Amino acid sequence: MSWTQQLDARLRQLLLASMIIFEFLAPPQSLRAQTTSIQGQFISPASSVSSALGTESPYLGSVPTGTPTGTVLQLSLSDALDRGLKYNLGLIESDVRTRTARAERLRTLNELLPNVNASISQTVEQVNLRALGLKLPIAGFPVIVGPFGIQDARGNVSQKLFDWNSVENLRASNERLKASQNSYKSSRDLVVLAVANAYLQVIADSSSIESQQAQLSTSQALYQRARDQRAAGVAAHIDELRAQVESQTQQQRLIAARDQRSKDMLNLARAIGLPAGQEFTLADNVPYAPLEGVSLDKALQDAYATRPDYLSAQLEARAAQLSRKAAVAENFPTVTSSANYGDIGPNFGNSHGTFTASASVNIPIFQGTRVKADVLEADATLQQRQAQLEDLKGRIDQDVRSAFFDLDSASELVKVAQSNADLARETLAEAQDRFGAGVTDNIEVVQAQESVSTADQAYISSLYAYNIAKVQLARAVGIAEQAVKGYLGGK
């Protein structure tokens, strides 16, 4: 072989090695990125959870409680959900809103309750009769009277006998309080969704790490075999190079997977209020388990009957109707009454009882444009609440159907991904045997190992998608708090 032929062969080897290095040294992707590239065209569970919770949602935060124990906490799914339902920030804020609605109701109720108070007073007076306009032409009649004392003990009561505006406002406040209580129940379902999603992400990260560790062990064994065969003169140097690049690529992916799990564990700890610095591991694995006994028609029927945010929207619309009636009632007459009884005299030893009782009717005649403005504002609020109710009704149908679509698709993906992973491992074993027998170089082995890695990530991603679809279905129906532990197998 001439030196030009040797140079040409060497250049081709360098070009091939460069292409392989460029392919395998691409930046490693996290589990979410791999999920997108592998099956993002089918389902996107993480994005649907984010749309339900929001990117800056308080349901992703909490009020950390307690101090780190110094030991590794075994955290089950049930424990995580229970902690989330106690310390999650979104739930705490929802509880505050419910208490605010209760305070508003009490304030409105006060307008219809009797107002009772009592007083005791003692007064010393000296009176100039001329200053009061009293001029009596009587000799010896005093101009200055006093000083003299007055003691008075008295009870007062006032009561609205008829005020339809206050009655309708009270009814509206009652409906808003019930709406707030249902909103709180809906918040509990959102907490379950947030915590379960965070828990399942950590499980997926741990599975990804196990897969990458297995791939790293395989690639290291392949690299060692390539080195031995090259030392024995039965393999080319490029086979050793290719195996080394594959080993380092798997190591990069393992580092990235560990980093992703660490950050997702922080997200889980934040959602359930674990004290800062508390170490923990997951006690549950949540394997694949088919969801049986749930039909689309039954789920839709249950969602409209039990979903808390839908019930809350209905109550808000009802409250808006009552608020409009209250605005119209500002034109109605009101009837009030008041009475007092007390003991008055120079002192309590020389006193006498006195009382006053009165009733009045207030008839609005002209109040400017205030009532008209209140009615227009109440009309606008009513139309808004009714539109929101109809929109939510349509969204519930969409949520339930989407959850069923995701559930069916993810179930099929899990089965296909499992089969694909088995085939990829069988292909890898065949390729290793062929390389060991010297039939081919290790390109087939590297490609087969990449297929195994891709198939493993596809299975992990589809299993996560299937389990989170269960949680989303429970939330869409409005039974997340009651059903998720059973759906996922938590105890």
Disulfide bonds with the S-S distance in Angstrom:
none
